[in-house]
């Protein structure tokens, strides 16, 4: 991420933050290197079959996760080199694939785990006397295998994302699976305790468990771990076989990655574009009708708000939020709430979850407020060509996001009530007020951040790469919101005066509204002063 | 006569490069004004400064008496703009974009809808009203841009290469509409590389070269001063080439092909 930030920096502040994040990444990499080296050292020093196996499995699965899964999770979501842009040059598909692969070897995420692998190898070979030739050969092949698969996974992600008609379904299913799988231990544990181990056993039968273990055995981390274990325990034959399997995996990764580049990724641009439009065409039509009813607002504000709402409802991430909200509420209400004590922070379980849900729901639009011009493209010129003052443009965009976020909040609240029942009146009011207070604070900060650090974003993609400063600002505002708004809800409840919470939140909102109105003019002036760089950045 | 466009010492720098250098220009109301120049001469930069997309480094510009910097909102209210490159919101449909523009100029919804329908039919876009702009061809985008520029009845119209990518039929229709606008007192400021079109449409022409004005006046007068021969038969192209072609014309061959 820091590497990406350095390459796409737009301001000196962004560069400074990118350097800070690079230092943080280096520290994390060092810490991970120490931790995994320690595990390796303990396992090899023990010398027993079990200890060596556990140590190598932990170390190499961790490295595999970092190399292959992290780039997708952290939103890089694309190969280091945009292959499509190289199509104008006389490169063969094979050359393009090799360029893509070569760039993966120096990508930021790999620079993060290379030192870890080196440190682990140093500890294993120099400190614990592992066979140096085999260890180095195995680790080298493993590293190449990981980089190849990292590149292949990113190519597959891009390919899937280009098939936009199935994109949302794929992403939705993927995310639900991640959420459900992460919740499984808690769910099973609780249910097992309540209903006994038989129920747990029937839910996850033994053949499934053993099948999972067998499947894991054919993946590169297990293969390299088994090979190193065999080499350390003096069975070179098994080690050589592992190397061959790793080479086979590497070849397979190259074949799949190249196959997709050759046949799918670089072809059918026009049809993909048509699919993208087909996916977005039908939605957002009611946005104009809805906002036209808000006659209290000036016409220019309504025009900008309607445009903004249409964009949100036509974006993949905008639709995705609306689809994922019910899933999120059900998980919060049925799974997380079970683990809470009845009276936590002075609130009963339903109240606490409802207030938390509303604060969290307000955050769904943070990206739209912190990087408000991300989707405008060359269309941003339309704002500056129109006779509307910049304050009205800023206000109109805010109104569009507020309406969208209110839809999300309403959806979440209604589903919560259906699933968990009506929360107490103070919690209901407090949750809704916390929702408004949170959005307002993000809006005020976002109005200043957006014109200063715009980062173009693909409206058809769910991934986002905001500027580094925006990332830090997001964290700052989120922490501030959690502290201030959470305190205003929890402290009165702990003191036994639950009615005081909503009252304090009303005062906070009033103060935020005053601040918003006062800041609207300066934020509009900032937008006007950043006009040229904004057009240049978004048009590129 | 009132001035529709007036610039005084208008200058714009990009780092060390001076794109427009001290431009003094006056365009009377109701004029069809052609603004010509070779690539990189400063035509688009001038239009961007006059329409509020770029700030001038120094100098001033006025549209119907409104300063384009100090009184930009009033200046923008009376102008319509077709930028050189598309400035459309690509995830809106054509009618949605026209409605957006109309509302930004404070037009009533009914009027916007009526004019949108007429404009889209005139431009041949009536069958693509449910299509997002991202799926429009280059020519369709240009035609939508022109529609958006005239929907609010501007008094001054800036057109930066409006005929680029438009088919012959649409081009003829657009020319008819532009002529109709001029007869109603609208001032049109046009840049185009197609000199024949400028010659047919414009009554006044200015030529900019390397950021400086090298010719300015009624087309007939400019022809008369363009050189030898009958002024009636001298073309704008000859005038243009004589002013900005320079010695490049003599080097019109590739050495490795000889």
Interface residues (C-beta under 8 A of the other chain):
Chain A: X273 X274 X276 X277 X280 X281 X288 X292 X299 X300 X302 X303 X304 X306 X307 X310 X311 X314 X315 X375 X376 X377 X378 X379 X380 X381 X382 X384 X385 X386 X387 X388 X389 X459 X531 X532 X535 X539
Chain B: X51 X52 X53 X54 X55 X73 X74 X76 X77 X81 X83 X85 X86 X87 X88 X89 X90 X91 X92 X96 X99 X100 X101 X103 X104 X105 X106 X109 X130 X131 X132 X134 X135
